[in-house]
Amino acid sequence: MEIYELTVHELLEKLDKKEITKKQILDSYASRISEKEKDVQAFITITDDNLEEKLNNVSSNPSKFAGLPIGIKDNICTKGVKTTCASKMLENFVSPYDATVMEKINAEGLISLGKLNMDEFAMGGSTEHSYFKKTRNPWNLNKVPGGSSGGSAAAVASGMVPWALGSDTGGSIREPASFCGIVGLKPTYGLVSRYGLVAFASSLDQIGTLTKDVEDTAILLNIIAGHDSKDTTSINHEKEDYTLALKDDVKGLKIGVPIEYFGEGIDKEVREAINKVIEKYKELGATVEECSLNVAEYALATYYIIACAEASSNLGRFDGIRYGYRSKNYENLKDIYKNSRSEGFGSEVKRRIILGTYVLSSGYYDAYYKKAQQVRTLVKKEFAKNFEKYDVILAPTAPNVAFDIGSKIDNPLQMYLSDICTVPVNIAGLPGINVPCGLNNEGMPIGFQLIGKPFDESTIIRAAYTYEKNTNFRKNKPEFKK
């Protein structure tokens, strides 16, 4: 097996046995980027230069992770490196500070190999809405990698980085993880600091992990989780070691399967794959029962009202005055505002700003935004009621596998429906993890998600780890078909 195919914990084992060196690891990933980036197009900015110097700079760091590589989604601020959010608006913006998660990554001596492509300002489900490029799925280069963290997922799946950070507003980690056949974790809202994450929808956004397997997920979550006084939404939750949850045991675990997640629109092959997952859990000793999330059908509409409203507010700061793109075509202040935003934002961002401004406008606020927040409370209560009986909830991550590039780009409603399985988790602020569970007849990955109680990442990690250990998805490799 090549070095770039190994998980991080496998790399650590080989380092411990002195079978490989950290320089060999970095060189392997740099070579892989050189070989595959032209096809996959996962990076916006590559920072694999001067790797030997960077390795020397962290040589005194006592962390076992010092010198290992990582990839970073391009909406996470990195000091001295461009943070573009895949937008013309921030095409040349170099962050003057590090996000809190980057401070944690740097404290461990991890070396970023670059900033990864995404849908512009994290708005999209396919990574086709980037100003710079369209990222492609390593399993089939004619398919999308999912979004908005498509660059992160594709980079991990193709072996260009061993793990990566992404962000999840309505499924933006879990869906691309499903499409690219890797593990993706969206933590409980408030577990990981959002300080330095360029905001899309502040009450929904959460930084999370994309890894090759569940063990790496637990390791990376240990690094980035924790209270941050700079983030007022950060929760002072007791520090946990998530690697202690890596137990091959689900005996007695109670799993609920919401019937609403298996209605019209769920692909037949996805449904069949999830049914096999259910049978596997039963075989392993878990109790699996059907349950109901009565308000699930309203979650998608609720999500898009809240998300667009918050996007409209958050993106108001990009006005052509303080920072970001400024149009050269203006005669007065009004022209600067109008032309800078018209030229600097892409079509999907404009669409969501318009929708968000509408639902927040006088006369419509009560009918839309206020009502959506009331439904949000109902969604939280519905999950809480189910968690009185079940330890975790199991559902498809996406209603379909990765689709062809360009096939949904002109149909926003069809694209939004891809989020139908993931958005309830963000609305309720819960943790959710995608786990690969098979391939469809075209050889494209299928994933399922496990949803946990607030701050109960340990239980979903244990359930995911047990499934992973008793199946063998990792033997399947991306084919880079064209």
C-alpha positions in Angstrom: 0.0 0.0 0.0 1.3 3.5 -0.9 1.9 6.0 1.8 -0.8 8.3 0.6 -3.3 5.5 1.0 -2.7 5.1 4.7 -4.9 6.5 7.4 -3.3 8.9 9.9 -3.3 6.3 12.7 -1.6 3.9 10.2 1.0 6.5 9.4 1.6 7.0 13.2 2.1 3.3 13.6 4.7 3.1 10.8 6.4 6.2 12.2 6.6 4.6 15.6 8.1 1.5 14.1 10.5 3.7 12.1 9.3 2.1 8.8 8.8 5.5 7.3 9.8 9.1 8.0 7.7 12.3 8.1 9.6 13.7 5.1 8.6 10.6 3.1 5.0 11.2 4.2 5.0 14.8 3.1 6.8 14.0 -0.2 4.3 11.2 -0.9 1.4 13.7 -0.6 3.1 16.4 -2.5 3.8 13.9 -5.3 0.1 12.8 -5.2 -1.1 16.4 -5.5 1.2 16.9 -8.5 -0.2 13.7 -10.1 -4.0 14.1 -9.4 -4.8 17.7 -8.8 -5.0 18.4 -12.6 -7.9 15.9 -12.8 -9.7 16.4 -9.4 -9.3 20.2 -9.0 -9.7 20.0 -5.3 -7.4 22.9 -4.3 -7.8 26.7 -4.6 -4.3 27.4 -3.1 -1.6 24.8 -2.8 1.0 25.4 0.0 3.2 22.3 -0.5 6.3 24.4 -1.2 9.3 24.5 1.2 8.1 21.3 3.0 11.5 20.5 4.3 11.8 23.9 5.9 8.2 23.6 7.4 9.1 20.2 8.8 12.3 21.6 10.4 10.2 24.4 11.9 8.0 21.9 13.8 10.8 19.5 14.7 10.9 20.7 18.3 7.1 20.2 18.7 6.5 17.2 21.0 3.2 16.3 19.4 3.1 13.0 17.6 1.2 14.8 14.8 3.9 17.4 14.2 4.9 17.3 10.6 1.9 15.4 9.3 -0.1 17.0 6.5 -3.7 18.3 6.4 -6.1 20.1 4.1 -8.2 23.1 5.0 -11.5 24.3 3.5 -11.1 27.8 2.1 -13.6 29.4 4.4 -11.4 28.9 7.4 -9.1 31.8 8.1 -5.4 31.0 7.8 -2.9 33.7 8.7 -0.8 34.8 5.7 -2.6 32.6 3.2 -5.5 33.4 1.0 -9.0 32.7 2.4 -11.2 33.2 -0.7 -14.4 31.3 0.2 -14.2 30.3 -3.5 -15.6 33.8 -4.4 -14.4 36.6 -6.6 -15.4 38.8 -3.7 -12.5 37.5 -1.7 -10.2 36.4 -4.5 -7.2 38.2 -3.1 -8.0 38.3 0.6 -5.1 37.2 2.8 -6.3 36.6 6.4 -4.4 38.6 9.0 -5.2 36.0 11.7 -5.8 32.3 12.2 -9.2 30.7 13.0 -9.2 29.0 16.4 -9.2 25.6 14.8 -6.1 26.6 12.9 -4.4 27.7 16.1 -5.2 24.2 17.4 -3.9 22.6 14.2 -0.7 24.7 14.3 -0.2 23.9 18.0 0.0 20.2 17.1 2.5 21.0 14.4 0.3 19.8 11.5 1.3 21.2 8.1 -1.4 22.5 5.8 -0.9 21.5 2.2 -3.4 24.0 1.0 -6.9 25.6 0.9 -9.6 23.4 -0.6 -12.2 24.3 -3.1 -15.9 24.7 -2.1 -19.2 26.2 -3.2 -19.0 30.0 -3.0 -19.5 31.1 0.6 -20.5 27.4 1.3 -23.7 27.9 -0.6 -24.3 24.7 -2.7 -24.4 21.0 -2.7 -22.0 20.1 -5.5 -18.9 22.4 -5.5 -20.0 23.7 -8.9 -20.6 27.1 -7.5 -17.0 28.0 -7.0 -15.6 31.1 -8.8 -12.3 29.3 -9.5 -13.0 25.8 -10.7 -15.3 22.8 -10.5 -14.0 20.0 -8.3 -14.5 16.5 -9.6 -15.3 13.2 -7.8 -12.3 10.9 -7.7 -14.6 7.8 -8.2 -15.8 9.3 -11.6 -14.4 12.5 -12.9 -17.7 13.3 -14.6 -19.6 13.3 -11.3 -19.8 16.0 -8.6 -18.0 15.5 -5.3 -20.9 17.0 -3.3 -20.8 20.2 -1.5 -20.1 22.6 -0.1 -17.0 20.9 1.3 -16.4 19.1 -2.0 -12.8 20.0 -2.3 -12.1 18.6 1.2 -13.9 15.4 0.5 -12.3 14.9 -3.0 -8.8 15.7 -1.7 -9.1 13.0 1.1 -10.7 10.4 -1.2 -8.0 10.9 -3.9 -5.2 10.6 -1.4 -4.0 14.2 -1.8 -4.3 14.8 2.0 -4.8 12.2 4.7 -7.6 14.2 6.4 -9.2 17.6 6.1 -11.3 20.2 7.8 -14.7 21.3 6.3 -17.8 23.1 7.4 -21.4 21.8 7.6 -24.3 24.2 7.4 -27.0 21.9 6.1 -25.0 18.7 5.2 -21.9 20.3 3.6 -19.5 17.7 5.3 -21.8 14.7 5.4 -23.1 14.8 1.8 -19.7 15.2 0.1 -18.3 12.5 2.4 -21.1 10.2 1.2 -20.5 11.1 -2.5 -16.8 10.5 -2.1 -16.9 7.3 0.0 -15.2 8.7 3.2 -16.1 9.5 6.8 -17.5 13.0 7.5 -18.4 14.3 11.0 -20.6 17.3 11.8 -20.1 17.9 15.5 -22.7 19.3 17.9 -23.2 23.0 17.4 -20.9 24.8 19.8 -18.5 21.9 20.4 -15.9 23.3 17.9 -15.2 27.0 17.7 -16.5 29.0 14.7 -14.1 31.9 15.4 -12.4 32.5 12.1 -14.9 30.6 10.0 -16.3 33.0 7.4 -20.0 33.0 8.2 -22.8 31.7 5.9 -25.6 31.0 8.4 -24.3 31.6 11.9 -26.8 29.5 13.8 -26.2 26.5 11.6 -22.5 26.5 10.5 -20.2 24.1 12.2 -16.6 23.1 11.5 -16.0 19.4 11.3 -13.8 16.6 9.9 -13.4 14.6 6.7 -11.2 11.5 7.1 -10.5 8.0 5.6 -11.9 6.1 8.6 -13.7 6.6 11.9 -10.6 6.3 14.0 -9.0 9.3 12.3 -12.3 11.2 12.9 -12.0 10.6 16.6 -8.4 11.7 16.6 -9.0 14.9 14.6 -12.1 15.8 16.7 -9.8 15.5 19.8 -7.6 18.2 18.3 -10.2 20.7 17.2 -13.0 20.4 19.9 -13.1 22.6 22.9 -14.5 25.8 24.4 -13.3 29.2 22.9 -13.9 32.5 24.7 -13.6 34.3 21.3 -16.8 32.5 20.1 -19.9 33.4 22.0 -21.7 30.3 20.6 -19.0 28.0 21.9 -20.2 25.7 24.7 -18.0 25.0 27.7 -18.5 21.3 27.5 -16.3 18.9 29.5 -13.3 17.8 27.4 -13.5 14.2 26.1 -11.2 11.8 24.5 -13.2 10.5 21.6 -10.7 7.7 20.8 -12.1 6.0 24.0 -15.3 5.5 22.0 -13.5 3.3 19.4 -15.0 0.1 20.6 -16.2 -2.7 18.4 -19.5 -3.2 20.3 -23.1 -2.1 19.7 -24.8 -4.8 21.8 -27.8 -3.2 23.5 -27.6 0.0 21.5 -31.0 1.2 20.5 -31.2 2.6 17.0 -34.2 4.5 15.6 -34.9 4.6 11.8 -37.3 7.4 10.9 -39.8 6.3 8.3 -39.9 9.8 6.9 -36.4 9.4 5.5 -37.5 6.6 3.2 -40.3 8.3 1.3 -40.6 9.4 -2.2 -37.3 10.7 -3.8 -34.9 8.2 -2.1 -33.0 6.3 -4.7 -33.8 2.5 -4.7 -30.1 1.5 -4.4 -29.6 3.9 -1.5 -32.7 2.4 0.2 -31.4 -1.1 -0.4 -27.9 -0.2 1.0 -29.4 1.3 4.1 -31.6 -1.8 4.7 -28.4 -3.9 4.6 -26.8 -1.5 7.2 -29.9 -2.1 9.4 -29.6 -5.8 9.1 -25.8 -5.6 9.9 -26.5 -3.7 13.1 -29.2 -6.2 14.2 -26.6 -9.0 13.5 -24.1 -7.2 15.7 -26.5 -7.0 18.6 -28.2 -3.6 18.3 -31.9 -3.1 18.6 -33.2 -1.4 15.5 -36.8 0.0 15.2 -38.8 2.2 13.0 -39.6 5.6 14.5 -41.1 8.9 13.3 -39.9 12.5 13.0 -43.3 14.1 12.3 -41.9 17.5 11.3 -39.1 16.2 9.0 -41.1 17.2 5.9 -41.0 20.8 7.0 -37.2 20.8 7.8 -36.0 21.6 4.3 -38.2 24.7 3.9 -37.3 25.8 7.5 -33.6 25.4 6.8 -33.6 27.5 3.6 -35.6 30.3 5.2 -33.3 30.5 8.2 -30.1 29.9 6.2 -30.9 32.5 3.5 -32.0 35.1 6.1 -28.7 34.7 8.0 -26.7 34.7 4.7 -28.4 38.0 3.7 -27.4 39.5 7.0 -23.8 38.1 7.1 -22.9 38.9 3.6 -24.0 42.6 4.0 -20.4 43.3 5.1 -19.1 42.7 1.6 -19.9 46.2 0.3 -16.8 47.1 -1.8 -15.7 49.6 0.9 -13.8 47.8 3.7 -12.3 44.7 2.1 -13.0 42.4 -0.7 -13.7 43.1 -4.3 -14.5 46.7 -5.4 -15.9 47.4 -8.9 -14.0 49.9 -11.0 -17.2 50.9 -12.6 -18.8 53.6 -10.3 -19.7 57.2 -10.1 -21.1 57.4 -6.6 -21.4 55.4 -3.4 -24.5 53.6 -4.5 -22.7 52.4 -7.6 -19.9 51.0 -5.5 -22.3 49.0 -3.4 -24.4 47.8 -6.3 -21.7 47.0 -8.8 -19.2 45.5 -6.4 -21.8 43.1 -5.1 -23.2 42.4 -8.6 -19.8 41.6 -10.0 -18.3 40.0 -6.9 -21.0 37.4 -6.0 -22.0 34.4 -8.1 -25.5 33.5 -9.1 -26.2 31.1 -6.2 -25.0 33.6 -3.5 -27.2 36.3 -5.1 -30.2 34.0 -5.1 -29.9 33.3 -1.5 -29.3 36.9 -0.5 -32.4 37.9 -2.4 -34.4 35.1 -0.7 -33.0 36.0 2.7 -33.7 39.7 2.3 -37.3 38.9 1.2 -38.1 36.7 4.3 -36.7 39.3 6.6 -38.5 42.2 5.0 -41.3 44.2 6.6 -44.6 42.4 6.1 -43.0 39.0 5.5 -40.8 38.5 8.6 -43.6 37.0 10.7 -44.9 34.9 7.9 -41.6 33.3 7.0 -38.6 33.9 9.3 -40.5 33.9 12.6 -42.6 30.9 11.5 -39.4 29.0 10.5 -37.9 29.6 13.9 -41.0 28.2 15.5 -40.8 25.1 13.4 -37.1 24.8 14.3 -38.2 24.5 17.9 -40.6 21.7 16.9 -37.8 19.9 15.1 -35.6 20.1 18.2 -38.4 18.8 20.4 -39.2 15.9 17.9 -35.6 14.8 18.0 -35.5 15.1 21.8 -38.6 12.9 22.1 -37.0 10.2 19.9 -33.8 10.3 22.0 -35.8 9.5 25.1 -36.1 6.0 23.5 -33.2 5.7 21.2 -29.4 6.1 21.6 -28.9 7.1 17.9 -30.9 7.7 14.8 -29.9 6.1 11.5 -30.8 7.5 8.1 -29.6 7.9 4.5 -27.0 10.8 4.2 -28.3 11.8 0.8 -31.3 10.6 -1.3 -29.0 9.7 -4.2 -25.4 9.1 -5.1 -23.1 11.6 -6.8 -24.8 13.0 -9.9 -23.3 14.2 -13.2 -21.6 17.6 -13.3 -24.0 20.1 -14.8 -27.1 17.9 -14.4 -28.7 20.0 -11.7 -26.9 23.4 -11.9 -29.9 25.0 -13.7 -32.5 23.6 -11.3 -31.9 25.1 -7.8 -34.9 23.3 -6.3 -33.7 19.9 -7.4 -30.3 20.7 -6.0 -31.8 21.9 -2.7 -33.7 18.5 -2.4 -30.3 16.8 -2.1 -30.1 18.3 1.4 -33.4 16.8 2.6 -31.8 14.1 4.8 -29.1 16.3 6.3 -30.6 19.7 7.2 -32.7 18.5 10.2 -29.4 17.8 12.1 -28.2 21.3 11.6 -31.6 22.8 12.5 -31.5 20.9 15.8 -27.8 21.5 16.4 -27.1 17.7 16.7 -24.0 15.7 15.8 -24.1 13.5 12.7 -21.5 11.3 11.0 -21.5 9.8 7.5 -20.2 6.3 7.1 -19.6 4.6 3.7 -21.7 1.5 3.2 -21.4 0.4 -0.4 -21.4 1.1 -4.1 -24.2 1.4 -6.5 -24.3 -0.4 -9.9 -22.2 2.4 -11.5 -19.5 2.0 -8.8 -20.4 5.2 -6.9 -20.2 5.4 -3.1 -23.3 5.3 -0.9 -23.3 6.5 2.7 -25.5 6.5 5.7 -25.6 8.8 8.7 -25.8 8.3 12.4 -27.4 11.2 14.4 -26.7 11.5 18.1 -27.9 13.4 21.1 -26.3 16.8 21.8 -22.6 16.4 22.7 -22.9 12.6 22.4 -20.3 12.3 19.7 -18.9 9.3 21.5 -22.0 7.1 20.9 -22.2 7.8 17.2 -18.4 7.3 16.8 -18.7 3.9 18.6 -21.6 2.9 16.4 -19.8 4.0 13.2 -16.6 2.3 14.3 -18.4 -1.0 15.0 -20.0 -1.0 11.6 -16.8 -0.1 9.8 -14.9 -2.8 11.6 -17.4 -5.4 10.6 -17.6 -4.4 6.9 -14.8 -3.8 4.5 -15.6 -0.7 2.4 -12.0 0.6 2.4 -10.9 -2.2 0.0 -12.8 -0.2 -2.6 -10.6 2.5 -4.3 -11.6 5.5 -6.4 -11.0 4.8 -10.1 -10.7 8.3 -11.5 -12.9 7.2 -14.5 -13.5 9.8 -17.2 
